[in-house]
Amino acid sequence: MTKKVLLLAFFLFITPFQTLHAENTEIIQTDQLSVLFEKPLGIAAKEIVDMYPTLKTELEKTLEWTIEFKPTIVLVSDSEKFQEMTGNSLIVAYAVSQRNLIVIDHSKMNTKPFSLGSIIKHELCHLLLHDKISKVILPRWLDEGVSQWVSDGIAEIIMSRKGSILDQAVLANKLLSLRRLDERFPRDEKSLLLAYEESKSLVEFINQTFGRKGLLDLLKHMEDGDEVDVAILKSFSIPPDELQRRWQTHLKKRITWFSYLANNLYGILFFLAALLTVAGFVRVVIKKRQYGDEDHWA
């Protein structure tokens, strides 16, 4: 058995689902990464090999950390089987930090706002964060928020929807607490989307308020072994509850009913026009029935 076949069998064994079959799967290896893919995705696999050095360098420069591990990227073409494995139709990719593994549903890569490069950078950031912050628990909101920040807001989920769930939650005073987002995100769709939006928003607030250095200091304190509460206090000279309060105050000032209506004006007008159309149709139907009744009794 050749080295390539042995490696292929190994990667198929460690991949946590059965969507790939050895006879239809190939592997490309470089000194920086391995790409496991189904044969029809050969062009995409080569594209990943070509773009990876640039993505790696950009991520290292942003977080000021060196990527010392060699990731394995798995491309899957069967979206239904991928969904069966993840249990959520919103997820398009995920990372397994213990195995330095990234799994991508390639069928969704042409769906706005996704691109293969941004997804890989996002998932690679997850791997890097867990590689460097291994002495303490990395809160889920920080993990996800930073990964969205470095990949221009791209998350593992499709966020193409009308309006912002975060805006709605701010106006209704129904934001999720950070403590609730420390270990895991909610399972229901609306709360899950809100958790992603909150994570991105808070990390962006930290970057805007304390600068990129402040955010990197937070991560480096955690790399050194400080729990997140201590790291926040050391980095920003305020406790976590105060950080959350300032962030929420910032959101409430930015998101008002006036700004919400202004940002959603087109959707609101479209909805009102639809209501008027329905009302007009109902009015016509009623008149026709009345006319028919008059005819019947004449």
Summary of the structure (lengths in Angstrom):
residues: 298
radius of gyration: 24.5
end to end distance: 93.3
largest distance: 93.3
contacts: 875
relative contact order: 0.08
helix: 64%
strand: 9%
